[in-house]
Amino acid sequence: MTMSRTIFRSMAAAAIISLAAAMPALAQGSDCLSDRDIQTAIESGRILSWPTVKRMAGIAAYEEVSDVKVCMIDGVPVYILNVISPAGEASKIALNAVDGTEKTL
């Protein structure tokens, strides 16, 4: 049992190291902001907070079913998430992070 535990720990460590090495490459290919970048952009006034944009867009009745992320689309910061409407319809929405207008994906 000790041998299998050692093998499992070695495999887990190798997986963690591989994932850590791959993360910068994944981040470079993404046009989405990190949580820290989002907070900095909100604090500096470059984008509005998610609650503010949600209120401006009038989607308060929608249930959020995925993490809210901010990505750049055509050079514009956009909140993107999956939601469920009050009628039960699932959809992906994108809202301009500066003025709250809906953007087509």
N, CA, C and O of each residue as an XYZ file, in Angstrom:
420
protein
N       0.821     -1.183      0.000
C       0.000      0.000      0.000
C       0.873      1.259      0.000
O       0.501      2.269     -0.597
N       2.021      1.204      0.659
C       2.913      2.356      0.711
C       3.465      2.677     -0.674
O       3.621      3.846     -1.026
N       3.758      1.655     -1.451
C       4.284      1.855     -2.804
C       3.257      2.555     -3.689
O       3.603      3.474     -4.432
N       1.996      2.126     -3.615
C       0.974      2.759     -4.449
C       0.713      4.198     -4.003
O       0.430      5.060     -4.835
N       0.803      4.459     -2.723
C       0.625      5.818     -2.218
C       1.757      6.721     -2.716
O       1.517      7.873     -3.077
N       2.965      6.212     -2.737
C       4.116      6.970     -3.218
C       3.967      7.270     -4.707
O       4.250      8.382     -5.153
N       3.525      6.283     -5.467
C       3.312      6.478     -6.898
C       2.228      7.521     -7.131
O       2.386      8.401     -7.977
N       1.129      7.432     -6.388
C       0.040      8.395     -6.526
C       0.517      9.808     -6.211
O       0.202     10.751     -6.937
N       1.270      9.951     -5.136
C       1.774     11.290     -4.772
C       2.713     11.834     -5.844
O       2.684     13.025     -6.156
N       3.543     10.963     -6.404
C       4.458     11.398     -7.456
C       3.690     11.850     -8.696
O       4.026     12.859     -9.317
N       2.658     11.088     -9.045
C       1.842     11.456    -10.206
C       1.108     12.769     -9.957
O       1.024     13.606    -10.855
N       0.581     12.959     -8.763
C      -0.123     14.198     -8.424
C       0.821     15.389     -8.488
O       0.461     16.444     -9.009
N       2.026     15.223     -7.959
C       3.012     16.312     -7.992
C       3.376     16.660     -9.431
O       3.486     17.834     -9.782
N       3.562     15.640    -10.260
C       3.899     15.884    -11.666
C       2.765     16.619    -12.377
O       3.015     17.507    -13.193
N       1.529     16.254    -12.072
C       0.375     16.917    -12.695
C       0.311     18.374    -12.283
O       0.038     19.238    -13.116
N       0.556     18.661    -11.019
C       0.523     20.048    -10.532
C       1.617     20.875    -11.190
O       1.381     22.012    -11.598
N       2.807     20.310    -11.294
C       3.916     21.029    -11.924
C       3.613     21.288    -13.396
O       3.880     22.378    -13.902
N       3.055     20.288    -14.088
C       2.709     20.465    -15.501
C       1.656     21.540    -15.680
O       1.757     22.363    -16.590
N       0.642     21.543    -14.819
C      -0.419     22.536    -14.898
C       0.133     23.926    -14.637
O      -0.222     24.873    -15.339
N       0.995     24.063    -13.640
C       1.584     25.366    -13.329
C       2.400     25.888    -14.508
O       2.393     27.085    -14.793
N       3.098     24.990    -15.187
C       3.895     25.401    -16.342
C       3.008     25.818    -17.511
O       3.375     26.703    -18.284
N       1.850     25.191    -17.642
C       0.958     25.488    -18.761
C       0.130     26.739    -18.538
O      -0.305     27.349    -19.515
N      -0.107     27.144    -17.322
C      -0.986     28.273    -17.019
C      -0.566     29.570    -17.710
O      -1.432     30.235    -18.278
N       0.717     29.975    -17.699
C       1.058     31.208    -18.403
C       0.731     31.143    -19.887
O       0.310     32.143    -20.469
N       0.916     29.986    -20.509
C       0.605     29.846    -21.932
C      -0.889     29.989    -22.164
O      -1.309     30.599    -23.147
N      -1.697     29.433    -21.267
C      -3.141     29.564    -21.400
C      -3.568     31.015    -21.228
O      -4.445     31.500    -21.944
N      -2.954     31.699    -20.286
C      -3.325     33.089    -20.022
C      -2.958     33.996    -21.199
O      -3.682     34.947    -21.495
N      -1.847     33.711    -21.867
C      -1.434     34.544    -22.992
C      -2.412     34.463    -24.144
O      -2.590     35.443    -24.868
N      -3.056     33.308    -24.334
C      -3.981     33.140    -25.439
C      -5.352     33.703    -25.138
O      -6.211     33.748    -26.018
N      -5.568     34.128    -23.925
C      -6.878     34.604    -23.507
C      -6.946     36.120    -23.571
O      -5.984     36.810    -23.234
N      -8.095     36.633    -24.010
C      -8.314     38.073    -24.013
C      -9.147     38.486    -22.806
O      -9.755     39.556    -22.801
N      -9.172     37.640    -21.789
C      -9.959     37.934    -20.595
C      -9.053     38.451    -19.480
O      -7.881     38.086    -19.388
N      -9.622     39.303    -18.644
C      -8.883     39.900    -17.547
C      -8.882     38.978    -16.338
O      -9.827     38.223    -16.113
N      -7.818     39.052    -15.573
C      -7.751     38.312    -14.312
C      -8.630     39.028    -13.294
O      -9.027     40.173    -13.509
N      -8.932     38.362    -12.195
C      -9.737     38.984    -11.142
C      -9.076     40.268    -10.642
O      -9.754     41.265    -10.392
N      -7.769     40.237    -10.501
C      -7.030     41.421    -10.028
C      -7.154     42.566    -11.038
O      -7.352     43.719    -10.654
N      -7.036     42.237    -12.344
C      -7.157     43.266    -13.384
C      -8.568     43.867    -13.411
O      -8.734     45.069    -13.621
N      -9.572     43.026    -13.197
C     -10.953     43.515    -13.152
C     -11.119     44.494    -11.997
O     -11.682     45.576    -12.165
N     -10.626     44.110    -10.826
C     -10.752     44.978     -9.654
C     -10.031     46.306     -9.875
O     -10.550     47.364     -9.518
N      -8.847     46.250    -10.457
C      -8.085     47.472    -10.742
C      -8.832     48.362    -11.737
O      -8.874     49.582    -11.573
N      -9.423     47.748    -12.770
C     -10.170     48.519    -13.771
C     -11.405     49.175    -13.157
O     -11.750     50.303    -13.509
N     -12.068     48.477    -12.244
C     -13.240     49.060    -11.565
C     -12.804     50.219    -10.682
O     -13.413     51.289    -10.708
N     -11.755     50.008     -9.904
C     -11.270     51.052     -8.988
C     -10.780     52.297     -9.723
O     -10.903     53.413     -9.220
N     -10.225     52.094    -10.918
C      -9.709     53.237    -11.684
C     -10.788     53.900    -12.533
O     -10.545     54.941    -13.144
N     -11.982     53.304    -12.575
C     -13.076     53.884    -13.341
C     -13.074     53.517    -14.810
O     -13.853     54.077    -15.581
N     -12.213     52.585    -15.223
C     -12.179     52.176    -16.633
C     -13.374     51.297    -16.993
O     -13.830     51.309    -18.136
N     -13.885     50.534    -16.024
C     -15.097     49.747    -16.233
C     -15.997     49.905    -15.014
O     -15.545     50.314    -13.945
N     -17.265     49.580    -15.183
C     -18.223     49.616    -14.085
C     -18.240     48.257    -13.388
O     -17.843     47.250    -13.973
N     -18.693     48.233    -12.158
C     -18.793     46.972    -11.430
C     -19.899     46.113    -12.030
O     -20.801     46.634    -12.685
N     -19.835     44.804    -11.811
C     -20.852     43.900    -12.349
C     -22.246     44.248    -11.834
O     -23.174     44.290    -12.641
N     -22.451     44.501    -10.535
C     -23.804     44.864    -10.088
C     -24.352     46.105    -10.791
O     -25.543     46.171    -11.092
N     -23.492     47.085    -11.053
C     -23.924     48.302    -11.738
C     -24.329     47.997    -13.180
O     -25.377     48.451    -13.639
N     -23.506     47.233    -13.892
C     -23.812     46.887    -15.283
C     -25.080     46.038    -15.343
O     -25.922     46.243    -16.217
N     -25.218     45.103    -14.438
C     -26.405     44.239    -14.400
C     -27.665     45.072    -14.205
O     -28.678     44.829    -14.861
N     -27.609     46.038    -13.321
C     -28.756     46.922    -13.062
C     -29.049     47.793    -14.292
O     -30.209     47.964    -14.669
N     -28.010     48.337    -14.909
C     -28.189     49.185    -16.084
C     -28.807     48.406    -17.247
O     -29.621     48.942    -17.999
N     -28.414     47.140    -17.387
C     -28.897     46.315    -18.493
C     -30.296     45.773    -18.247
O     -30.942     45.260    -19.160
N     -30.761     45.890    -17.011
C     -32.107     45.425    -16.698
C     -32.257     43.910    -16.703
O     -33.302     43.389    -17.094
N     -31.228     43.207    -16.275
C     -31.307     41.748    -16.265
C     -31.313     41.198    -14.839
O     -30.883     40.067    -14.612
N     -31.785     41.972    -13.899
C     -31.781     41.556    -12.501
C     -32.570     40.271    -12.262
O     -32.276     39.540    -11.316
N     -33.564     39.984    -13.099
C     -34.384     38.790    -12.913
C     -33.679     37.522    -13.388
O     -34.112     36.420    -13.049
N     -32.604     37.653    -14.164
C     -31.886     36.495    -14.668
C     -31.049     35.868    -13.554
O     -30.511     36.567    -12.696
N     -30.950     34.555    -13.583
C     -30.110     33.847    -12.622
C     -28.756     33.595    -13.280
O     -28.691     33.048    -14.381
N     -27.677     33.993    -12.607
C     -26.331     33.775    -13.127
C     -25.961     32.317    -12.883
O     -26.102     31.814    -11.768
N     -25.490     31.643    -13.921
C     -25.139     30.241    -13.773
C     -23.676     29.952    -14.092
O     -23.264     28.793    -14.129
N     -22.908     30.980    -14.318
C     -21.471     30.802    -14.502
C     -20.767     32.010    -13.916
O     -21.374     33.049    -13.657
N     -19.472     31.843    -13.716
C     -18.695     32.963    -13.224
C     -18.745     34.109    -14.223
O     -18.709     33.902    -15.435
N     -18.826     35.289    -13.701
C     -18.806     36.476    -14.548
C     -17.348     36.766    -14.873
O     -16.507     36.828    -13.976
N     -17.053     36.944    -16.156
C     -15.693     37.291    -16.539
C     -15.719     38.513    -17.440
O     -16.726     38.815    -18.081
N     -14.608     39.197    -17.474
C     -14.481     40.362    -18.351
C     -13.459     40.012    -19.422
O     -12.315     39.668    -19.126
N     -13.896     40.107    -20.669
C     -13.023     39.826    -21.807
C     -13.059     41.018    -22.754
O     -13.998     41.813    -22.743
N     -12.037     41.123    -23.558
C     -11.971     42.185    -24.550
C     -12.538     41.654    -25.860
O     -12.059     40.647    -26.382
N     -13.555     42.325    -26.392
C     -14.126     41.986    -27.689
C     -14.060     43.235    -28.546
O     -14.666     44.257    -28.222
N     -13.327     43.147    -29.633
C     -13.118     44.307    -30.514
C     -12.598     45.509    -29.738
O     -12.987     46.646    -30.003
N     -11.713     45.247    -28.775
C     -11.108     46.314    -27.994
C     -11.989     46.898    -26.899
O     -11.609     47.874    -26.253
N     -13.165     46.308    -26.684
C     -14.108     46.809    -25.680
C     -14.202     45.786    -24.538
O     -14.384     44.596    -24.795
N     -14.080     46.240    -23.276
C     -14.240     45.307    -22.165
C     -15.708     44.917    -22.012
O     -16.590     45.774    -21.980
N     -15.954     43.612    -21.917
C     -17.315     43.088    -21.901
C     -17.454     42.048    -20.798
O     -16.610     41.161    -20.670
N     -18.516     42.154    -20.001
C     -18.848     41.111    -19.030
C     -19.510     39.977    -19.803
O     -20.426     40.217    -20.590
N     -19.055     38.742    -19.586
C     -19.621     37.577    -20.263
C     -20.008     36.534    -19.212
O     -19.242     36.249    -18.292
N     -21.209     35.970    -19.367
C     -21.654     34.920    -18.456
C     -22.830     34.175    -19.048
O     -23.474     34.641    -19.988
N     -23.099     33.010    -18.484
C     -24.278     32.228    -18.842
C     -25.366     32.546    -17.826
O     -25.093     32.670    -16.632
N     -26.584     32.675    -18.299
C     -27.714     32.999    -17.421
C     -28.918     32.128    -17.757
O     -28.986     31.501    -18.815
N     -29.855     32.109    -16.833
C     -31.147     31.475    -17.074
C     -32.201     32.550    -16.863
O     -32.229     33.215    -15.828
N     -33.069     32.711    -17.859
C     -34.118     33.727    -17.789
C     -35.199     33.280    -16.816
O     -35.240     32.111    -16.432
N     -36.080     34.199    -16.412
C     -37.194     33.819    -15.532
C     -38.072     32.719    -16.149
O     -38.726     31.970    -15.424
N     -38.084     32.623    -17.491
C     -38.875     31.593    -18.178
C     -38.130     30.263    -18.262
O     -38.678     29.284    -18.766
N     -36.889     30.214    -17.776
C     -36.120     28.979    -17.775
C     -35.232     28.771    -18.977
O     -34.669     27.689    -19.141
N     -35.088     29.772    -19.820
C     -34.244     29.655    -21.010
C     -32.798     30.002    -20.673
O     -32.525     31.039    -20.068
N     -31.875     29.127    -21.068
C     -30.453     29.361    -20.839
C     -29.870     30.121    -22.020
O     -30.222     29.870    -23.173
N     -28.976     31.050    -21.720
C     -28.303     31.780    -22.795
C     -26.999     32.352    -22.276
O     -26.774     32.434    -21.068
N     -26.148     32.746    -23.203
C     -24.891     33.419    -22.877
C     -25.083     34.877    -23.231
O     -25.559     35.199    -24.320
N     -24.719     35.757    -22.321
C     -24.863     37.179    -22.601
C     -23.520     37.883    -22.474
O     -22.618     37.430    -21.769
N     -23.416     38.985    -23.165
C     -22.241     39.847    -23.117
C     -22.741     41.274    -22.952
O     -23.550     41.756    -23.745
N     -22.256     41.939    -21.922
C     -22.666     43.316    -21.655
C     -21.436     44.211    -21.596
O     -20.459     43.899    -20.916
N     -21.495     45.317    -22.311
C     -20.416     46.287    -22.322
C     -20.107     46.688    -20.882
O     -21.006     47.098    -20.147
N     -18.848     46.574    -20.475
C     -18.452     46.867    -19.096
C     -18.333     48.355    -18.818
O     -18.098     48.756    -17.678
N     -18.495     49.188    -19.860
C     -18.396     50.630    -19.701
C     -19.780     51.273    -19.635
O     -20.004     52.178    -18.832
N     -20.712     50.808    -20.478
C     -22.015     51.468    -20.519
C     -23.212     50.522    -20.315
O     -24.355     50.979    -20.306
N     -22.967     49.217    -20.152
C     -24.037     48.278    -19.865
C     -24.857     47.806    -21.054
O     -25.791     47.023    -20.881
N     -24.532     48.258    -22.249
C     -25.296     47.827    -23.420
C     -24.956     46.381    -23.776
O     -23.839     45.918    -23.544
N     -25.944     45.673    -24.348
C     -25.719     44.292    -24.737
C     -24.861     44.239    -25.999
O     -25.017     45.056    -26.907
N     -23.971     43.284    -26.037
C     -23.077     43.123    -27.189
C     -23.306     41.724    -27.741
O     -23.439     40.769    -26.975
N     -23.352     41.597    -29.036
C     -23.548     40.310    -29.693
C     -22.257     39.506    -29.658
O     -21.179     40.020    -29.955
N     -22.385     38.238    -29.290
C     -21.212     37.352    -29.275
C     -21.013     36.696    -30.619
O     -20.075     35.917    -30.792
